Amino acid sequence: MINLTGDDSFVIFQKPEDEKIFFGKGKWKSIEDKTDSFKEQFIIQLFNKETYHLEGEIEEVNEHLEVLHPIDFNLDSTLKSIYESGVKSIIKKCEKAILHKCIVSRIIIEKHELNNIFSFFKNLTKKYKHGFIYLLNHPIFGMWIGVSPEKLLVGDKKNGYRSQALAGSKSIDSVKSWTLKEKEEHNYVANYIKEIISQDGELISESKTYNKNAGNLEHLNKDFHFKINSQLFNFINKLHPTPAIAGIPLIESLKCIEETEDHSRELYCGLIGVINKDKCELYVNLRCGRVTPKTIQLFVGGGITAKSKVEDEFLETEIKSQTLLSVIKKM
């Protein structure tokens, strides 16, 4: 048995549609010079672009892990009134064409009685085969767990890379048709990704827009296959954050996020995965939260446009929180 605590630096992860579990333990080191001259490594990039890689071998693990004693962080849930006030202010900016779309996030704090956090991870792998599932601990940011449905960049130099425009959300049980707001929201993301590819690469193919299931949610999605002509990290830094997690125009959206949200996103909406100079498998860090001794701090958000309805946007964040809560409540 491998024993881990909140004093260790590690990552445990499982790739989409894969049964293998990978594990690495070492030290998180800041990446200052984002060149393409490094060996394969596991990286995390925060929403604010701070980037770390784990100094330590990543290997498949078959033995049982015990993950105990996460460190504590004091955060409060975002009040509904505060979140809705922020959404209203963004809608007004969209109506004035200052923004076309902007993502507003909130924090939901839920109590838990977990002992071994690895059991939570294992239950996620049983329920969600579609996503990139991880559990990691960082000495500064604490213990995070998540199951991301969104591929940022996956592929290699020889065969090309793939990304996706994933936007618009509704419950998988919903019989409602996609609204004009949701279709426009998706188009902003798809057009942005296509523009970045045209600047630094060569588009090989793109799919039609289709519905993609991700756990308890359904999204609009479009897939892209392309070559990259620039250095890999340069392309990633242009692609991320997309309008799916920040907004458009990007600079104005980032400014509004900073003004509107009363918390730091930290790892939420950052990127996570494995990379070297010629290939990568990176995902946007969504459906995630930080585990403390007695609570899980969930980070959830939604895309706001001029056509948004405040109550609908709040409800969307409630639905997204169920990706993790539906599992933890059964433990």
C-alpha positions as CSV (number, residue, x, y, z in Angstrom):
1,M,0.0,0.0,0.0
2,I,1.1,3.5,-0.8
3,N,0.4,6.1,1.9
4,L,0.0,9.7,1.1
5,T,-1.0,12.8,3.0
6,G,-1.5,16.6,2.6
7,D,2.3,16.9,3.2
8,D,3.2,15.0,0.0
9,S,3.4,16.3,-3.5
10,F,1.8,13.9,-5.9
11,V,-0.7,13.2,-8.7
12,I,-3.0,10.2,-9.4
13,F,-4.9,10.2,-12.7
14,Q,-6.8,8.1,-15.2
15,K,-7.2,9.0,-18.9
16,P,-10.6,9.0,-20.6
17,E,-11.9,5.6,-21.6
18,D,-8.9,3.9,-20.0
19,E,-8.7,1.5,-17.0
20,K,-5.1,2.3,-16.1
21,I,-4.3,4.5,-13.1
22,F,-1.1,6.4,-13.1
23,F,0.7,7.8,-10.1
24,G,3.7,10.1,-9.6
25,K,5.2,11.6,-6.4
26,G,8.0,14.1,-6.2
27,K,8.1,17.9,-6.0
28,W,6.1,20.5,-7.9
29,K,8.5,22.9,-9.7
30,S,7.5,26.2,-11.3
31,I,8.1,26.3,-15.0
32,E,9.4,29.8,-15.8
33,D,10.8,29.2,-19.3
34,K,8.1,27.5,-21.3
35,T,10.2,26.1,-24.1
36,D,9.7,22.8,-25.9
37,S,13.0,21.3,-24.8
38,F,11.7,19.3,-21.8
39,K,11.1,15.6,-21.3
40,E,7.6,14.2,-20.8
41,Q,6.1,15.4,-17.5
42,F,2.9,16.0,-15.7
43,I,1.9,19.7,-15.5
44,I,-0.7,21.9,-14.0
45,Q,-1.3,25.5,-15.2
46,L,-3.4,27.8,-13.0
47,F,-6.0,30.1,-14.5
48,N,-3.5,32.9,-14.0
49,K,-1.0,31.1,-16.2
50,E,1.4,30.0,-13.3
51,T,2.7,26.6,-14.4
52,Y,4.2,23.7,-12.4
53,H,5.5,20.3,-13.3
54,L,6.0,17.3,-11.1
55,E,9.6,16.3,-10.7
56,G,9.2,12.5,-10.4
57,E,8.5,9.5,-12.5
58,I,4.9,8.9,-13.6
59,E,4.1,5.1,-13.6
60,E,1.1,2.9,-13.8
61,V,0.0,1.8,-10.3
62,N,-1.9,-1.4,-9.4
63,E,-1.6,-1.4,-5.6
64,H,-4.0,0.3,-3.2
65,L,-3.4,3.9,-2.3
66,E,-4.3,5.7,1.0
67,V,-4.7,9.4,0.8
68,L,-5.3,11.1,4.2
69,H,-5.2,14.4,6.0
70,P,-5.6,17.1,3.4
71,I,-4.5,20.6,4.6
72,D,-7.2,23.1,5.5
73,F,-8.3,26.2,3.6
74,N,-10.9,28.7,4.8
75,L,-13.3,29.7,2.0
76,D,-16.9,30.6,2.1
77,S,-19.6,29.6,-0.4
78,T,-20.5,32.4,-2.8
79,L,-23.9,33.8,-1.8
80,K,-26.6,33.4,-4.4
81,S,-27.3,37.1,-4.2
82,I,-23.6,37.9,-4.9
83,Y,-23.4,35.5,-7.8
84,E,-26.6,36.8,-9.4
85,S,-25.5,40.4,-9.0
86,G,-22.3,39.5,-10.8
87,V,-24.2,37.8,-13.6
88,K,-26.5,40.9,-14.0
89,S,-23.5,43.2,-14.3
90,I,-22.0,40.9,-17.0
91,I,-25.3,40.8,-18.9
92,K,-25.4,44.6,-19.0
93,K,-21.8,44.7,-20.4
94,C,-22.9,42.2,-23.1
95,E,-26.0,44.3,-23.9
96,K,-23.6,47.3,-24.4
97,A,-21.3,45.1,-26.6
98,I,-18.4,45.6,-24.2
99,L,-18.4,41.8,-24.0
100,H,-19.9,39.1,-26.2
101,K,-19.5,36.4,-23.6
102,C,-17.9,36.1,-20.1
103,I,-17.7,33.2,-17.7
104,V,-18.7,33.9,-14.1
105,S,-17.8,31.3,-11.4
106,R,-18.8,30.7,-7.8
107,I,-17.7,28.4,-4.9
108,I,-20.0,25.8,-3.3
109,I,-18.8,24.4,0.0
110,E,-20.2,21.0,1.0
111,K,-19.3,18.9,4.1
112,H,-18.0,15.4,3.8
113,E,-17.0,12.5,6.0
114,L,-14.4,11.0,3.8
115,N,-11.4,9.2,5.3
116,N,-9.4,7.9,2.4
117,I,-9.7,10.4,-0.4
118,F,-8.5,7.8,-2.9
119,S,-11.8,6.0,-2.4
120,F,-13.5,9.2,-3.8
121,F,-11.2,9.1,-6.8
122,K,-11.9,5.4,-7.4
123,N,-15.7,6.0,-7.3
124,L,-15.3,8.8,-9.9
125,T,-13.4,6.4,-12.2
126,K,-16.3,3.9,-11.9
127,K,-19.0,6.5,-12.8
128,Y,-17.3,8.7,-15.3
129,K,-15.4,6.9,-18.1
130,H,-15.6,9.9,-20.4
131,G,-13.4,12.4,-18.5
132,F,-9.8,12.9,-17.4
133,I,-10.0,12.1,-13.7
134,Y,-7.3,13.2,-11.2
135,L,-6.4,13.6,-7.6
136,L,-3.4,15.8,-6.8
137,N,-1.8,17.6,-3.9
138,H,0.3,20.8,-4.1
139,P,2.0,22.4,-1.1
140,I,0.6,25.8,-1.9
141,F,-2.9,25.1,-3.4
142,G,-3.8,21.9,-1.5
143,M,-5.5,18.8,-2.5
144,W,-7.7,18.9,-5.7
145,I,-9.9,16.4,-7.4
146,G,-11.8,16.5,-10.6
147,V,-13.2,14.9,-13.7
148,S,-12.8,17.1,-16.7
149,P,-14.9,16.6,-19.9
150,E,-13.0,19.1,-22.0
151,K,-10.0,18.3,-24.1
152,L,-7.7,21.3,-24.6
153,L,-5.0,19.8,-26.8
154,V,-4.3,16.1,-27.4
155,G,-1.9,14.7,-30.1
156,D,1.6,14.7,-31.4
157,K,3.7,16.5,-34.0
158,K,3.6,13.6,-36.5
159,N,-0.1,12.8,-36.5
160,G,-1.5,16.2,-35.6
161,Y,-3.4,17.6,-32.6
162,R,-7.0,17.6,-31.6
163,S,-9.0,20.1,-29.7
164,Q,-12.7,20.7,-29.1
165,A,-15.2,23.5,-28.7
166,L,-17.3,22.4,-25.8
167,A,-19.9,24.9,-24.6
168,G,-23.5,25.2,-23.7
169,S,-24.8,23.0,-20.9
170,K,-28.1,21.3,-19.9
171,S,-29.1,18.4,-17.8
172,I,-28.8,15.1,-19.7
173,D,-32.4,14.4,-18.7
174,S,-33.6,17.7,-20.2
175,V,-36.0,17.5,-23.2
176,K,-35.5,21.2,-24.0
177,S,-34.0,22.2,-27.4
178,W,-30.8,24.2,-27.5
179,T,-31.6,27.9,-27.2
180,L,-30.2,30.6,-29.5
181,K,-28.1,31.8,-26.5
182,E,-26.5,28.4,-26.1
183,K,-25.8,28.1,-29.9
184,E,-24.2,31.5,-30.0
185,E,-22.2,30.7,-26.8
186,H,-20.8,27.6,-28.6
187,N,-20.1,29.5,-31.8
188,Y,-17.9,32.0,-30.0
189,V,-15.7,29.1,-28.7
190,A,-15.6,27.3,-32.1
191,N,-14.7,30.4,-34.0
192,Y,-12.0,31.4,-31.5
193,I,-10.3,27.9,-31.7
194,K,-10.4,28.0,-35.5
195,E,-8.8,31.5,-35.6
196,I,-6.0,30.4,-33.3
197,I,-5.3,27.4,-35.5
198,S,-5.3,29.6,-38.6
199,Q,-2.6,31.8,-37.0
200,D,-0.2,29.1,-35.8
201,G,-1.2,25.9,-37.7
202,E,-3.0,24.2,-40.4
203,L,-6.6,22.9,-40.1
204,I,-6.9,19.3,-41.3
205,S,-10.6,18.8,-40.5
206,E,-13.4,19.9,-38.3
207,S,-16.6,18.1,-37.3
208,K,-20.1,19.2,-37.5
209,T,-21.6,20.5,-34.2
210,Y,-23.1,17.7,-32.2
211,N,-24.4,16.8,-28.7
212,K,-21.8,15.4,-26.3
213,N,-22.7,13.7,-23.1
214,A,-20.5,14.3,-20.0
215,G,-21.8,12.7,-16.9
216,N,-25.0,14.3,-15.9
217,L,-24.7,17.1,-18.5
218,E,-25.0,17.5,-22.2
219,H,-23.0,20.0,-24.2
220,L,-22.7,21.3,-27.8
221,N,-19.4,20.2,-29.2
222,K,-17.2,20.5,-32.3
223,D,-13.9,18.7,-32.9
224,F,-10.8,20.0,-34.6
225,H,-7.9,18.1,-36.1
226,F,-4.9,20.2,-37.1
227,K,-1.1,20.7,-37.4
228,I,0.9,23.2,-35.3
229,N,3.6,25.2,-36.9
230,S,4.8,27.1,-33.8
231,Q,6.4,25.8,-30.6
232,L,3.9,23.7,-28.6
233,F,3.9,25.8,-25.5
234,N,3.5,29.0,-27.5
235,F,0.4,27.5,-29.2
236,I,-1.0,26.4,-25.9
237,N,-0.6,29.9,-24.4
238,K,-2.5,31.4,-27.3
239,L,-5.3,28.8,-27.2
240,H,-5.8,28.8,-23.4
241,P,-8.0,30.3,-21.9
242,T,-10.6,29.9,-24.6
243,P,-14.0,31.7,-24.5
244,A,-15.4,28.5,-22.9
245,I,-13.7,29.4,-19.6
246,A,-12.9,33.1,-19.9
247,G,-14.9,35.0,-22.5
248,I,-14.6,37.1,-25.6
249,P,-13.0,39.6,-26.1
250,L,-10.4,37.9,-24.0
251,I,-8.7,40.9,-22.3
252,E,-12.0,42.5,-21.4
253,S,-13.4,39.2,-20.1
254,L,-10.4,38.6,-17.9
255,K,-10.7,42.1,-16.4
256,C,-14.4,41.6,-15.7
257,I,-13.7,38.2,-14.1
258,E,-11.2,39.8,-11.8
259,E,-13.7,42.6,-10.9
260,T,-16.7,40.3,-10.5
261,E,-15.5,37.2,-8.7
262,D,-14.6,37.5,-5.0
263,H,-12.2,34.5,-5.1
264,S,-9.1,33.3,-6.9
265,R,-9.8,30.5,-9.4
266,E,-6.4,28.9,-8.7
267,L,-6.5,25.5,-10.5
268,Y,-10.1,25.8,-11.7
269,C,-10.2,26.5,-15.5
270,G,-6.5,26.0,-15.7
271,L,-5.0,23.1,-17.7
272,I,-3.8,19.7,-16.5
273,G,-2.1,16.7,-18.1
274,V,1.0,15.3,-19.7
275,I,3.3,17.0,-22.1
276,N,6.8,16.9,-23.8
277,K,8.3,18.8,-26.7
278,D,6.4,16.8,-29.4
279,K,3.2,15.5,-27.9
280,C,0.7,16.3,-25.2
281,E,-2.5,15.2,-23.6
282,L,-4.0,18.3,-21.8
283,Y,-7.4,19.0,-20.4
284,V,-9.2,22.0,-19.1
285,N,-9.6,21.6,-15.3
286,L,-13.4,21.6,-14.9
287,R,-15.8,19.8,-12.6
288,C,-13.3,20.1,-9.9
289,G,-12.8,21.1,-6.3
290,R,-10.4,21.3,-3.4
291,V,-10.7,18.8,-0.6
292,T,-10.1,19.9,3.0
293,P,-10.4,17.8,6.2
294,K,-14.2,18.3,6.5
295,T,-15.4,20.0,3.3
296,I,-15.0,20.0,-0.5
297,Q,-14.8,23.4,-2.1
298,L,-16.4,23.1,-5.5
299,F,-15.6,25.7,-8.3
300,V,-18.4,26.0,-10.9
301,G,-19.3,28.6,-13.5
302,G,-21.3,29.4,-16.6
303,G,-21.1,31.4,-19.8
304,I,-23.0,34.7,-19.7
305,T,-24.2,36.5,-22.8
306,A,-26.7,39.3,-23.5
307,K,-29.4,36.6,-23.8
308,S,-28.7,35.0,-20.4
309,K,-31.3,34.7,-17.7
310,V,-30.0,35.2,-14.2
311,E,-31.9,32.3,-12.5
312,D,-31.0,29.9,-15.4
313,E,-27.3,30.7,-15.0
314,F,-27.4,30.0,-11.2
315,L,-29.3,26.7,-11.9
316,E,-26.6,25.7,-14.4
317,T,-23.9,25.9,-11.7
318,E,-26.0,23.8,-9.4
319,I,-26.3,21.1,-12.0
320,K,-22.6,21.2,-12.7
321,S,-21.8,20.8,-9.0
322,Q,-23.6,17.4,-9.1
323,T,-20.8,15.8,-11.1
324,L,-18.8,15.5,-7.9
325,L,-21.5,15.8,-5.3
326,S,-23.6,12.9,-6.6
327,V,-20.6,10.7,-5.9
328,I,-19.5,12.1,-2.6
329,K,-23.0,12.0,-1.1
330,K,-23.2,8.2,-1.6
331,M,-20.0,7.6,0.3
